[in-house]
Amino acid sequence: MAAVPVSPRVLAVKRVLKLVGPGLLALALGACAAFDREHPQATAKEGDLLVKVENQRVELIHTFRQGEPNGLFDGVVKVSEKGKKDQLQEVNVICSLPNDPQWPSYDNLYGRAITKVSEAKGRTGETGWQILFHFDGRTEQRMGSNPGPWTAQLRDNLCRRARFDDRPKRSQN
């Protein structure tokens, strides 16, 4: 049986892998995984991935400003989706307290599309969309149209809910 000819590219890749070994390959694969790792808003830096939902990626572009109790304001995120133009969104959220009669029974996420980060400053009152995430599982679109499936996951991240709840667990003594 005759030997199958191997392309020069395949031979070059084999030589490089012999030289650098599997360690560099693992390092490169780890870097790819870190690129796709969602960061909690509380520790995220500008440029970090906040949420990835379906084929949409939401990255932090401008950090949120802490507001009144449980509020995060004037944050800017970039929503990327393969085959579509990236979009900037100014996002605000008021995270409620479950089972507290002094607070509403929903989290309030609202925002608007912007073209420049500098447009997201101060409370101008301009809002393009608003979604209430009720604690009984309902969502209520209060104004505008829902900008995408990323909003529910971003609300979880910003309000430290579900898989983004990084608060210390209280003991049941």
N, C-alpha and C positions, 0 to 999 in steps of 0.2 A: 504494500500500500504506500503510495507516494505521500510525502509530507505536504500539508496545506500551507501555501505561502502566507506569511504574516506581514501585515502592512507595517511600514516604518513607524507610523504613529503608535500602534499598539506596542511595538518594541520600545519606543521611547517612554511610554507610560510605565511599562514594566520596569525599565531601568530606574526611573524616578522613584517608583514605589519601593524598589530595593534600597535605594539610597536614603530616603527619608523615613521609611518604615511605616508601620501602622499608626504610630503615635501622632504624626502630623495629620494623617487622614482622620483620626478620631478628633483631633483638635478642630479641623475644618468642619466636620459634621457637628460638633458641639457649638461652634459659632453660628451655624445655620439654625440650630435649635434655639439658641439664645435670641436670635433675631425674631423668632416666632413666639417667644414666651411673653405672655401677657403680664404686665406689671400693675400692681395695685396703685391706684391714684396717689395714695398717701406717700409712696416712696418713688413714684415715677419722675423721671427727668424728661425735659423736652426732647422729643424724638423717639421716646419709648412707645412701644405698642401697648395700648390700653385694653383693647378687645379685638378679637378676630371672630367674625360670625359669617358662616357660609363663605362667600368669596370677597367679603368686605374686611378691610383692616382699618382700625381707628387708632391713630397715633396722636400723642400729646404734642402740640405745637407751642402753646403758651399755657403756663401753669395756672391753676385756678386760684382765685383770691378767696380766702376764708371770709365768711360773712357772719351774720347773726347766727345764733345757735343752729347748727346742722345745715348751714347753707354754703355752697361753693358757687362762686360767680366768675363770669368773664373768662372762663377757660376757652381755649381754642383747640379744636381737634381737626385733623385732616382725615377725611374718609376716602380711602382708595379702593377701587374695584377694577379688576382686570378688564381692559377694553373701554373704560370710561375715564373721563377727566377727573383728577383729584378735586375734592371739594372741601373748603374750609367751613367749619361750623362754629359759631360762638355758642357755648353751652352753659347753662345755669341749672342748678338743682337745689331743691330744698328737701332734705331727707327727714321724714317724720319719725316718730317714736311709736313703735307698735304697742298696743295695749295701754296707751297713756291717754286718758280722756282730755288732756289739755292740748293734744295734737291731733291733726286730721289723720284719717286711717288710710293715707296714701302718700307716696313720694311724688314730687312734682318736678318733672324734667322738662325744660323748655329751652328754646334757642332759635337761631336763625342762620341762614347761609350768609357768608361774608366773602369778600374778595381779598381783603388784606387783614393781617393780624391787628393792625392799629385801629381797626373799626370796633374792636371788642374792648371798650374801656368805659367804665362807669355804667350806671344803670340808666340807660336811655329809655327803657320801656319798650324798645322795639323787639318784637317777638314774631317769628315766622311760624312756629309750631309749639304746641304744648301737649304733653302726655302725662296723665295721672296714672300711676301704678298702684292700684288698690291692694291692700294686704290680703284680700280674699281671692286674689288672682286675676281680677278684672283689670283691663286697661281701658282708659277713656281718653280718646282724642278730643282735646278741648278746642284747639284751633289749628288751622293749617292742615297739611297732610304729613303723615309720619315719614320722616326722612329715610327710614330704612330699618332693617331688623337689628341693626347694631344698637339702637336706642335702649332696648331692654337690658342688654348686657352691660352697656355703659352705666345705666342707672344702678345695676348691681355693684359695679366697680366703685362708682362714686359714693354710694351709700353703704358700702362694705356689707353687702348682702350675699347670700348664697355662697358660691365658691370663692368670693372675694372677701369673705368675713375673716379678717386677720386679727380680730380682737382676742385678747386672752379669754379663755373659757372660765366661767365662774364655777367653783365647786358647789356641789349640792349638799352641803352640811345641814 
